[in-house]
Amino acid sequence: MPVKRASSIIRRSVALPRPLVEEVMAAERPEARHNLNRLVVTALREYLAARKARAFQRAMAQMAADSAIRKECVAIAREFAPAEGDGLDHD
């Protein structure tokens, strides 16, 4: 009996408001206006990238507010300060 492999494509049916689809398709490049699937994939990738960027920004803000991390950064900066100019011409 043949073994079924999981597809790398997941098919889903979605209900989209007609005015939204029409506006998006009108804003799309003429050669891509008839490929709603590609547009949805692109939109989902952009959405995911934006969510990841916001999560990273929140994590950086939390780290910046953490006094222990700030103290460690100051200690590291002091430790490496003498080597900051290494390899540079001192004219």
Beta strands, then each sheet from edge to edge (+ up, - down):
end
